[in-house]
Amino acid sequence: VQLQASGGGLVQPGGSLRLSCAASGIALSDYAVSWFRQAPWKERELVASIRWTRMTTVYADSVKGRFTISRDSAKDTVYLQMNGLRPEDTAVYYCAAPPPNYQYWGQGTEVTVSS
């Protein structure tokens, strides 16, 4: 089983990125999926989660109103649309499933917000 996170990069403050999470060996559609991030010298932080049931979403306070988690059932992919990026959003972003124990993790994709 592998989760594959992609879409990171370097962006200026105020810019946008869309991260993608795909899986091999499992169907993401069977699980709730979350995005985490970890910045240097900081603890890992839960950024957003999405469940199949009613497409319920949860966000960290630090990203509410700027980030949107969604899923495409046809592509079996989960996305994290990040708008209004700030330097403090700089981190390695990971997708993981399923809560609460997160047995499966992606390798991470690096997001750098800098002018």
SVG drawing of the C-alpha trace seen along z (x, -y; Angstrom):
<svg xmlns="http://www.w3.org/2000/svg" viewBox="-24 -38 38 41">
<polyline fill="none" stroke="black" stroke-width="0.4" points="0.0,0.0 1.3,-3.4 -0.1,-6.9 1.4,-9.4 1.3,-13.1 2.2,-15.5 1.8,-19.1 4.1,-21.0 6.5,-23.7 7.7,-27.2 5.0,-29.9 4.9,-33.6 2.9,-34.8 -0.7,-35.1 -0.4,-32.4 -2.1,-29.1 -1.2,-25.4 -3.2,-22.3 -1.9,-19.1 -3.1,-15.7 -3.1,-12.4 -3.5,-9.1 -3.1,-5.5 -2.0,-2.2 -3.0,1.0 -6.1,-0.5 -9.1,-2.5 -9.0,-5.9 -12.8,-6.0 -13.0,-3.4 -11.4,-5.7 -11.5,-9.1 -8.3,-10.9 -6.4,-13.7 -3.6,-16.1 -0.9,-16.8 2.0,-19.1 5.3,-19.4 7.5,-22.5 11.1,-22.4 11.5,-22.3 7.7,-22.0 5.4,-19.2 3.3,-17.6 -0.1,-19.3 -3.4,-18.0 -4.4,-20.4 -7.7,-19.0 -9.7,-15.8 -12.5,-14.6 -14.9,-11.7 -17.1,-10.0 -20.1,-10.3 -21.8,-13.5 -18.3,-14.6 -17.7,-16.0 -14.7,-18.1 -12.6,-19.4 -9.9,-22.1 -7.3,-23.4 -8.1,-26.9 -4.9,-28.2 -6.1,-27.3 -9.9,-27.8 -11.2,-29.9 -8.0,-29.5 -7.6,-25.7 -10.2,-23.3 -10.1,-19.6 -12.0,-17.6 -12.1,-14.2 -12.8,-13.0 -14.4,-9.6 -13.8,-8.9 -10.1,-9.5 -10.0,-8.1 -7.9,-11.2 -8.0,-13.6 -7.0,-17.2 -6.0,-20.1 -6.5,-23.4 -4.4,-26.0 -5.2,-29.7 -3.8,-32.8 -0.6,-31.0 1.5,-32.5 5.2,-32.0 4.0,-30.1 2.4,-27.5 5.8,-26.4 6.1,-22.7 6.2,-19.2 2.6,-18.1 1.5,-14.5 -1.7,-12.7 -2.7,-9.8 -5.5,-7.4 -7.6,-6.4 -8.2,-8.2 -7.6,-7.8 -4.5,-5.6 -3.4,-6.5 -2.0,-3.3 -1.1,-4.6 1.0,-7.6 2.3,-9.3 5.9,-10.3 5.2,-14.0 5.4,-16.9 7.2,-20.1 5.5,-23.5 7.6,-26.7 6.0,-30.0 8.5,-32.8 9.1,-35.9"/>
</svg>
